[in-house]
Amino acid sequence: MLGYGLSEKIVSIIHEEKKAELIITVDNGITSFDGVQRARELGIRVLVTDHHLSLARLPPADAIVNPNQQNCRFRSKNLAGVGVIFYVMLAFRAYLRNRGWFTEHNLPVPNMSRFMDLVAVGSIADVVTLDHNNRILIKNGIEKIRTGRCCKCFISILQKCRRNIAKIDENDICFSISPILNAAGRIDNMSLGVNCLLSDDSEEVESLVNELINVNNTRKEIEAQMHSEAIRDLDQNYDLQNNNSIVIFDKSYHQGVVGLVATRIKEIYYKPTVAFAVANEDGTELKGSARSVDNLHIKDLLEKINSRYPDLLLRFGGHAMAAGMTIRRADLARFTDVFEKTVTENIKQGDLSNVWYSDGELPSRYLVPEFAEYLLSLGPWGNNYAHPTFDGIFTVKHLKLMNRHLKLTVVYPNSHFEYTAMIFNATRETRNEDFWHRRVRLGYKIEVSEWRGNKYLQLIVENYQILE
């Protein structure tokens, strides 16, 4: 794998095979010092478009567009990489239009709204903060997909995942389109996903989507195995009670999946987590993905580590909640100690307590599909614009184990109304809980499910407490 970012190796390939005169980066490049310098030496101009936080120095590119670099006056600082390049394209279109270029070449002015589906999918996949601007971009993109005015591969994926295209929301993109398209870059060759996005031939799209689904199934198997091994290793060999951070590595870990595993480990233990995999052929370097908790800016934390121990991190970059880094394999133990020490210095009491927030108890008259659909219409929901969550006491009437999921049938107090409550990806402890005919307090979201043309309300359980 060539990895992510504009490396010297990638620049050399571009120069030799493509004879390029200009390189435009998307969603990377702000820390690609060596790659950009190599391009300059070869006479290739470089335009960096990125949204990752910049370091104190910038790469020697011909131009840099990044709302998160110092002194940038662009108001929307939360754009994903796809959002940044979208605005660059908007500005370039305006420039050409003002110069009369389209008229001169007898070409129509491009309708940039045709790309809103790509902007929406990319922004949701990157879990961007849903500020006012991002909500507008994503909402418009979702509407494009709902009406079928989008990439053919999106429609194909949604159909194969049995989603109602006319009513898809951010969750359908997050759990259907994004992982299937991303799987190619994680496990196989990312060109598979790119070709699928670019193709307008129905038969070709069908074939490529089937390939992507197979790759994603492989990704799921790899992730599940890595996750299981990581949990077992942590339970047996890690001082989870006294450590404020987690650093895991195994030579069998897949480089393209460590970020997903780090996310799941962080969610379980709610500690800043770094998962490493072997990064190069001789095994001398490790590439890691970090996931943080609220109130701990992980990229700033790595900046502090780099300032104090300038020989430890070979490369790093990222956001407040997620980051990546490369270290020498021989430095793994040292990095683990330094990371733990630096995390401990920068957290406050309570930062490692995972608090679940509720909007309160929902009266039974609102536990109906119509209210769930109303909430859906107020979306998109997501990072920093959380979907409303509720809590209440129910009695469990029935339960069914469905692979790793638990399906509960619950009854609202003092009524005969029954609801389906789903606990997705239940832990081993949760699956072993005695829920039968118990009173439980559930923390949940509501959504509408359809079966054979009938709508019914479903509770998506995020938290629970057995009362008696």
N, C-alpha and C positions, 0 to 999 in steps of 0.2 A: 504494500500500500504506500502511496505517495504521501498520505496524510493530508491535513488541512493547512491552509495558509499558503502564501507565496514563498516557497522555499527556493534555494539556489538550484536544486535539482529540477523543480518544475519549470523555472525560468529557462534553464538550459534546454529542456525538452521543447518548450514553446519556440525557442530560437531556432533549434535545429530542424524541427518538423513543420512548423507553421510560418517561419520567417516573419514573425510578427513585428510590427512597428509600434504598436500600442497595446499595453495590458491594462485592463480594467478589473480590479478586484471587487468582489461583492461579499459583504459580511466577513471580511478578513483583510489583513494587510497592515493594520495600524501598528503591529509589532513585528512586521516582516522586514527587519533592517537588512539582513544579509541578502534576502531575495530581491528587494528593491535595488540595493546597491549593485547586485549582479546584473540586473536588467539595465541599469545605467551604463555599466561597463560594456555591455553589448549594444548599446545605442538604442535601446527600447524605452520609449516613454511609458510612464506608469501613472495611472489615475487610481488612487485608493479610495474606495467607498466602504465605510465600515461604521459600526455603532458601538463596538467594544470600547471600553475606557482606555484612553491613551496613557502612555508613560510620560515621564518628564521630557524625554526627547521623542522626536518623530522620525519616521523613515524618510530617506531623501527622495520622495516621490515628486513628480512634476506638479501634481495637485492632490489634495486630500479633502474629501467630503466626509465629515463625521460630526454629528450634532453634539457628541460628547468630548470633543477636543476643546482645549482651553480657548476662551474668547469667542466661541461660536455663538452667534446671536439667534440661531434657529430655536424657536420656542419649544417645539416638541422633542424632548430629549429621550423619549422612550421608544423611538422607532426601531423596528427590527432591521436587519440588513436589507431585506426585500423592500422595506419602506424607504430606506435611504436611496437605493438605486431608482426607485419609482419617482422620487422627487428630482433626482438628477435627470431622469428622462423627461420629466415635465419641463424642467428648466431648459433642456436642450431643444425640446420641441418649440418652446417659446422663442428661443434664440433664432432657430431656423425660420420660424414663421415671420418674425420681425425683419429678418434679412430678405424675405421674399423668396426663400429657397424652394418652398413647395410650389409656388406659382411658377417660378422659373423652370422647374423640372416637370411641370404639369402633373403634380401628384397631390392627392387629397391630404389634408392635415390629419395626422393619426388621431384616432379617438382613444385616448389613454384609459378610458373607463373599461375597455375590453380586458385590461390586465388586472382588474380589481380582485378577481378570484384568486390569482396568484399571490397578490398582496395579503389577502385575508388568510389563506392557508399558511403562508410563510410566517406571518405574524403570530398566528395561533400556535403553530409548531414551536416557535421560539419563546412562548409563554411571556410575551411582552406585557408591561404594565398598561392597563387599559385606561389611559388618560383620554381626554375628550377627542383628540385627534385620531388615536388608534381605534377608538370605538366607531368613529365614522368610517374609517377605512375598512374595518372588518365587517361592519354591518352591511355596507354596500357590496362587499365581496361575497358575503353569504347569500344576499339576494340574487346575485348573478348565478350562483350555483343552483339555488332553488328553482330558478326559471330555466335552467339548462344552458345558459349563455356562458359557458365556461369550457375549460379544457376537457376533451373527451375522456381522458383518463380519470378525472374526478368522478364523472358520471358512472363509468365502468366500476370503479372501486366501490362506490356507494351501493350500486346495485348488487355486487357480489357480497357485500356486507349486509345486505337486506335492510338498507336504510330507506326511509321514505324521503326521497329527494326534495319534494315540495316543502318538507317541514324540517330539513336538517338544521342543526345549530352548531355552535362552537364545539360541543362535545363530540358530535359525529365526525367533525374534522380532526379533533384531537386524538380520538381513539380509532379512527378508521383510515382516513386519507394520510395523515402525517406519518404514523408508524410504518405503513406499507411503503410509502415513497422513500422514507428515511432508511429503511432496511437495506436498500441497495448500497448506500454509502457506508453503512456500518459493517456489512458482512461481505459484500461482493464488490462489483464495480459500479460506482455511482452513475456512470453513463447510462446504465439501464433505466434509472429513474428519469434522467434528463431526456432520453429518447422517448420515453413514455409521455412526458409533458409536452414535447414538441410535436408528436405525431398527430395527424388529423385523419389517419386512415383507420377506420373502425376495426378491421380485422387485425391490423398490427397492434393497435391499442389493446385489444382483447388478449392477444398473445403475450404482450409485455406485462400487462396487469397480472396475468396468471403466473408469470415468472416472478414478479415482485411479491405476490402472495406466498409463493413457495419459499422465497428468500426470507420473508418476514416470519414464516413458521419456523425456519431454521434459527432465526434470531431469537424467537421466543424460547426455543429449546435451550440454546446457549445461555440466554439470560437466566432462565429458571435454574439451570445447573450451577452457574456462577453464584447466583443468589443463595441457593441451598448450601453450597460449599462455604460461602462467606459467613452465613449465619452460624454454621457448625463451628467454624474456626473461631469466630468471635466468642461464642458461648464457652468454648473450651480453653482458649488461650489469651483472652483479652480481659483487662480489668475495666469492665464497663462501668462499674460503680464509681471508681475514682478518676477515670479519664474523662476529660471534657471534649475529646475529639476521637475520631476513628480514622486509621490509615490501614488499608488492606491491599495485599498483593499476592498473586500466585502466578507462577510461570505459565499456567494454562489459561489465564484470563485473556479474553478477546479484546483487542484494543478498541474496536468499534462499539463495544457494549458496556465498557466500564462506567460511562456516564449514567446509563440507566440503572446499573447496579448501585452506584453511589447514591442515586436519588432514592431508591427503595430502602437502602440501609439507613439513610438519614431520616426517612419518614418513620421507620420503626423505632430507632433509638433517639431521635431528635438531638443529634450531635453533629457538628461540622464533620463531613466525611470526605475522604479522598480515596479513590480506587485506582490502582496502578496496573498497567499491563506492559509487557515487553514492547519496546518501541522500534528496535532495529534488528537486523538480521543476526548480528553477533551477540545480542542480548546485553550489551553494555549500558543501554539507556532504557529508562522507563517513562512512559507517558501516562499522566494521571488526569482524572476529572474530579473536580471538587464541587461539593454541594453544601451550601451554608444554611443557617437558621436565621430567623428574623433578628434584626438589630446587630448582625455581624457581617460587615461588608467583606466578602472573601477576597475580592481583587485588591482592596486596600491592605488586607492582611498579608497577601503575597508581596505587595510592595514593601511592607515593613520587613518581611523576611529577607527580601532581596537587598534591602539597604543594609541590614545588619550582617548578612552572610552572602556577600556578592558572588561567591563561588558555588553556591548550592543550587540555585535554579538556573538551568541552561536557557530555558524559555518559559514565558508564562503570559497570561492575559485572561480577560473575562469580564464578568459583571459583578453586581452586588451579591447575587445568590449562587452564581455558577462560574467556574473558572477552569482553566486547564494549565498544565505545567509539564515540563520535561526535566528529569533529573538523571544523574548517573545511578546505575543500579547499586554501585558500591556505597552510595550516600543514602540508601533507603532508611536505615536505622537512624541516621543523623537527622534526616528530614522529619521522620516521625516524632523525634524528641523536640525538634525546633518548632514544628507545627503545633504540638500539644502545648508547649511553653507559650507560644505567641497567642494561641486561642485563649488560654487561661488568663493572660494579661489583658485581653481585650473584651472579655465578657463581663456582664454584671449579673448580680444575683437574680435569678428568674429567667435569664435568657435561654436556658436549656430546658425550660418547662414548656411543653407543647400545649398551648391553651386553645381550646375549641370554643368558638363564639357562636351564640345562638341569637336569632331575632325573636325568640320567645316561643310560647306555646301557641299552636295554631288551632283555633276552634274547629270543631268537626265540620261545620258548614263550609269551611274552606278546603277541606280534604276532598276535593272533587276535580275531575279533569279540566273543567273550565278555568279554575283558578290557576292550575299549573300552566295552562296554555297562555293565560294572561301574563304570568311571570316570564314565560319564554319570549313574549312579544316585547318585553322591556330590555332584552339582552342586546348585544352579547355580554355575557358575564365572564369573569376571569380574574387574573392577577390585579389586585388593588381595586377591583370592582366585583366583589364576591357575590356569587349567587346566594339569594336568601336561604338561610338555614333555620330549622326549627327544632324544638324538642318537645317531648311529651311522654306520658306513661301509657303503655299498652300491655295487653296480655297476649302471650304467644299461644296460639291455638294449634299450629302445625309448623313443622320445619322439614326442609329437604336439602340434602347436600348435593350440589351440582358442581362436580370437579372441585375447584378451589373456592367456589362461591357458596353462600348459604342463602336459601330462600325461606323466609319466614312468612307465615300467615298470622297477622296480628289483629286484635280487636280493640277498638277505641273504648275507653271506660264508659260504663253505663249505657252502652249501645250495642247494637248487633252488627254494626258496620265492620266489615273485614277488609284488610288491605294487604297487599303484597309488599314486603320489606326485604330488599336485597342487600346483603353484605358481600361486596365483591372482594376477591383476593383475600379471603379471610385467613388469618394466621392459624397456625396449628392450635394455639391456645383457644382461639375463638371457635374453631371447628369442634373442639372437645368440650365446649361449654354446655351445661345442661339448661337449654332454653325451654324445654317442654312445660307448657302451662305455667310459666313463670311471669311475674309482673316485671317489666323492663322499662327503663327510661331510654328512649331512642333519640339520638341527634341525627337529623336527616334533612335531605332535600327532597323535593317532589318533582315528578316528571310524569308525562303521559306515555303509556304504552298502548299499542293496538294489537288486537288478535282477532282475525277473521272479521275485520270491519268494525269491531267494537272497541271503544276506548275505555281504558281504566287507569286509575291512579296508581302510581308505584312510589314507594318510599325508598330512597337511596340512603342507606344507613352509613353514617360516618363515625358515629360514636355510640356506645351503649353502656348501660349499667344495669346489672341484674339486681332487682330490689328484694325479691322474696321468692 
